[in-house]
Amino acid sequence: MKQKTAAVLAHRTEVERGALPGVIAGLPPDVRERLFATEWFIRHTPVTAAPAQTELTA
């Protein structure tokens, strides 16, 4: 979590443009920790299930 926070805070000069790193930099440290406590991932390449095997395909 420390690396993620450091990466976002490295862009805190974005605050002048109203970008999210600047907003996050303005939050109290305990709020930032709660914000970064959960990560979400989106799979961009769908995984297809293998076709079911039958006696004819086994």
C-alpha positions as CSV (number, residue, x, y, z in Angstrom):
1,M,0.0,0.0,0.0
2,K,2.9,2.4,0.7
3,Q,4.1,2.1,-2.9
4,K,0.7,2.8,-4.3
5,T,0.3,5.9,-2.1
6,A,3.7,7.1,-3.0
7,A,3.0,6.7,-6.7
8,V,-0.2,8.7,-6.5
9,L,1.4,11.4,-4.3
10,A,4.2,11.7,-6.9
11,H,1.6,13.4,-9.1
12,R,0.1,15.7,-6.5
13,T,1.0,18.8,-8.7
14,E,-2.1,17.7,-10.7
15,V,-4.1,19.4,-8.0
16,E,-4.1,22.7,-10.0
17,R,-6.0,20.9,-12.7
18,G,-8.4,19.3,-10.3
19,A,-7.2,15.8,-11.3
20,L,-7.7,12.8,-8.9
21,P,-4.0,12.6,-7.7
22,G,-4.3,16.1,-6.3
23,V,-7.6,15.4,-4.6
24,I,-6.2,12.2,-3.1
25,A,-3.1,14.1,-1.9
26,G,-5.4,16.5,0.0
27,L,-7.0,13.7,2.0
28,P,-5.8,12.8,5.5
29,P,-3.5,9.8,5.7
30,D,-6.0,7.6,7.4
31,V,-8.6,8.3,4.7
32,R,-6.1,7.5,2.0
33,E,-5.3,4.2,3.7
34,R,-9.0,3.3,3.7
35,L,-9.3,4.4,0.1
36,F,-6.4,2.2,-1.1
37,A,-7.3,-0.8,1.2
38,T,-9.3,-2.5,-1.6
39,E,-8.1,-3.2,-5.1
40,W,-10.3,-4.0,-8.1
41,F,-9.1,-5.6,-11.2
42,I,-10.8,-5.9,-14.6
43,R,-10.0,-8.7,-16.9
44,H,-9.8,-7.4,-20.5
45,T,-9.4,-10.7,-22.2
46,P,-12.3,-13.0,-21.5
47,V,-11.5,-16.5,-20.5
48,T,-13.7,-19.1,-22.2
49,A,-14.5,-22.3,-20.6
50,A,-13.2,-25.5,-22.2
51,P,-15.8,-27.4,-24.0
52,A,-17.3,-30.3,-22.1
53,Q,-15.8,-33.7,-23.0
54,T,-18.0,-36.5,-24.1
55,E,-17.3,-40.1,-25.0
56,L,-17.0,-39.0,-28.7
57,T,-14.5,-36.2,-28.0
58,A,-12.4,-37.8,-25.2
